[in-house]
Amino acid sequence: MPGDVSAWVLQDWAANAATPKGRAITVLFRLAQLAGRSELPRPVRVATTTALRVVLELVFRVELPWRLEVGPGLRVFHGTGLVVHEQVRLGAGCVLRHATSIGLAHTDDLDGAPTLGDEVVVGTQVVILGPVTIGDRAIVGAGSVVVDDVAPDTVVGGNPARYLRDRRPGDS
Ligand SMILES: CC(C)(COP(=O)(O)OP(=O)(O)OC[C@H]1O[C@@H](n2cnc3c(N)ncnc32)[C@H](O)[C@@H]1OP(=O)(O)O)[C@@H](O)C(=O)NCCC(=O)NCCS
């Protein structure tokens, strides 16, 4: 279990200052991680992670499994319809929005989840599929379908997503 419980649960709090909904979603997600990774008796662990998942899914319509590895400072804007497979890895300071799926290209392809680096910004209505790597500070434009790696510090968009330009200071 992470050492400092409140620091763990609130690790995304400041990043979501502009969005109370993002704060609620990330706190519930971090609580679920805390419970899932704890040494509580299994029935208690399962009941707690399930209850938190039900709240996240039914109230916010967000699927962020507790097994997901996510660096600190995750920002969630809107969130409704956000689905992330539990094998996806997200670096620190990423931005996720609504109506977005990040997961496997094939149902049973268990080594096939995307990896997002630090400070990656994902627009709304994005699909990122398969064992692709999205480099640090890349921006994925709204409505994109990403099936190839994305270089760090670049902006991509479209279906399939293509390079649009380099990321500029102040882009978010
Ligand atoms: C990708 C993005 C960051 C680019 O921003 P930008 O650089 O200001 O984009 P511009 O409007 O100057 O367009 C630059 C080029 O990229 C293209 N482009 C922009 N966004 C695109 C997208 N999402 N998908 C595909 N192409 C896109 C434009 O058509 C334009 O192409 P052209 O040079 O051939 O005319 C932005 O359009 C975007 O999608 N942001 C996501 C934000 C979001 O999801 N907000 C949701 C709020 S609820």
The ligand as an SDF file (V2000), in Angstrom:
LIG
                    3D

 48 50  0  0  0  0  0  0  0  0999 V2000
   -5.1850   19.0370  -32.7050 C   0  0  0  0  0  0  0  0  0  0  0  0
   -5.3550   20.4410  -32.1740 C   0  0  0  0  0  0  0  0  0  0  0  0
   -4.6040   20.5890  -30.8250 C   0  0  0  0  0  0  0  0  0  0  0  0
   -4.7380   21.3450  -33.2210 C   0  0  0  0  0  0  0  0  0  0  0  0
   -4.9300   22.6700  -32.8590 O   0  0  0  0  0  0  0  0  0  0  0  0
   -4.4200   23.8470  -33.8300 P   0  0  0  0  0  0  0  0  0  0  0  0
   -2.9770   23.6870  -34.1310 O   0  0  0  0  0  0  0  0  0  0  0  0
   -4.8940   25.1250  -33.2400 O   0  0  0  0  0  0  0  0  0  0  0  0
   -5.1660   23.4870  -35.1500 O   0  0  0  0  0  0  0  0  0  0  0  0
   -5.5130   24.3850  -36.3680 P   0  0  0  0  0  0  0  0  0  0  0  0
   -6.9640   24.7040  -36.2520 O   0  0  0  0  0  0  0  0  0  0  0  0
   -4.5410   25.5380  -36.4990 O   0  0  0  0  0  0  0  0  0  0  0  0
   -5.2960   23.3720  -37.5690 O   0  0  0  0  0  0  0  0  0  0  0  0
   -4.0190   23.0130  -38.0490 C   0  0  0  0  0  0  0  0  0  0  0  0
   -4.1950   21.8850  -39.0490 C   0  0  0  0  0  0  0  0  0  0  0  0
   -4.5260   20.6930  -38.3200 O   0  0  0  0  0  0  0  0  0  0  0  0
   -5.7950   20.1690  -38.7520 C   0  0  0  0  0  0  0  0  0  0  0  0
   -6.4680   19.7000  -37.5420 N   0  0  0  0  0  0  0  0  0  0  0  0
   -6.7560   20.3840  -36.4190 C   0  0  0  0  0  0  0  0  0  0  0  0
   -7.3430   19.6010  -35.5130 N   0  0  0  0  0  0  0  0  0  0  0  0
   -7.4520   18.3960  -36.0800 C   0  0  0  0  0  0  0  0  0  0  0  0
   -8.0040   17.1710  -35.6370 C   0  0  0  0  0  0  0  0  0  0  0  0
   -8.5570   17.0550  -34.4100 N   0  0  0  0  0  0  0  0  0  0  0  0
   -7.9490   16.1100  -36.4710 N   0  0  0  0  0  0  0  0  0  0  0  0
   -7.4010   16.2110  -37.7150 C   0  0  0  0  0  0  0  0  0  0  0  0
   -6.8580   17.3670  -38.1910 N   0  0  0  0  0  0  0  0  0  0  0  0
   -6.8980   18.4380  -37.3770 C   0  0  0  0  0  0  0  0  0  0  0  0
   -6.5160   21.3580  -39.3710 C   0  0  0  0  0  0  0  0  0  0  0  0
   -7.4700   20.9350  -40.3050 O   0  0  0  0  0  0  0  0  0  0  0  0
   -5.3660   22.1010  -40.0250 C   0  0  0  0  0  0  0  0  0  0  0  0
   -5.0210   21.4480  -41.2190 O   0  0  0  0  0  0  0  0  0  0  0  0
   -4.5290   22.2910  -42.5120 P   0  0  0  0  0  0  0  0  0  0  0  0
   -3.2450   22.9620  -42.0740 O   0  0  0  0  0  0  0  0  0  0  0  0
   -4.3330   21.2350  -43.5680 O   0  0  0  0  0  0  0  0  0  0  0  0
   -5.6050   23.2580  -42.7880 O   0  0  0  0  0  0  0  0  0  0  0  0
   -6.8530   20.8020  -31.9110 C   0  0  0  0  0  0  0  0  0  0  0  0
   -7.5390   21.0090  -33.1400 O   0  0  0  0  0  0  0  0  0  0  0  0
   -7.5800   19.7040  -31.1430 C   0  0  0  0  0  0  0  0  0  0  0  0
   -8.1050   18.7400  -31.7000 O   0  0  0  0  0  0  0  0  0  0  0  0
   -7.6000   19.8500  -29.7940 N   0  0  0  0  0  0  0  0  0  0  0  0
   -8.2850   18.9220  -28.8990 C   0  0  0  0  0  0  0  0  0  0  0  0
   -9.0960   19.7230  -27.8910 C   0  0  0  0  0  0  0  0  0  0  0  0
  -10.3800   19.0380  -27.4770 C   0  0  0  0  0  0  0  0  0  0  0  0
  -10.6040   17.8630  -27.6480 O   0  0  0  0  0  0  0  0  0  0  0  0
  -11.2580   19.8130  -26.8730 N   0  0  0  0  0  0  0  0  0  0  0  0
  -12.5370   19.2950  -26.4040 C   0  0  0  0  0  0  0  0  0  0  0  0
  -13.2170   20.3520  -25.6140 C   0  0  0  0  0  0  0  0  0  0  0  0
  -14.7400   19.7680  -24.9920 S   0  0  0  0  0  0  0  0  0  0  0  0
  1  2  1  0
  2  3  1  0
  2  4  1  0
  2 36  1  0
  4  5  1  0
  5  6  1  0
  6  7  2  0
  6  8  1  0
  6  9  1  0
  9 10  1  0
 10 11  2  0
 10 12  1  0
 10 13  1  0
 13 14  1  0
 14 15  1  0
 15 16  1  0
 15 30  1  0
 16 17  1  0
 17 18  1  0
 17 28  1  0
 18 19  1  0
 18 27  1  0
 19 20  2  0
 20 21  1  0
 21 22  1  0
 21 27  2  0
 22 23  1  0
 22 24  2  0
 24 25  1  0
 25 26  2  0
 26 27  1  0
 28 29  1  0
 28 30  1  0
 30 31  1  0
 31 32  1  0
 32 33  2  0
 32 34  1  0
 32 35  1  0
 36 37  1  0
 36 38  1  0
 38 39  2  0
 38 40  1  0
 40 41  1  0
 41 42  1  0
 42 43  1  0
 43 44  2  0
 43 45  1  0
 45 46  1  0
 46 47  1  0
 47 48  1  0
M  END
$$$$
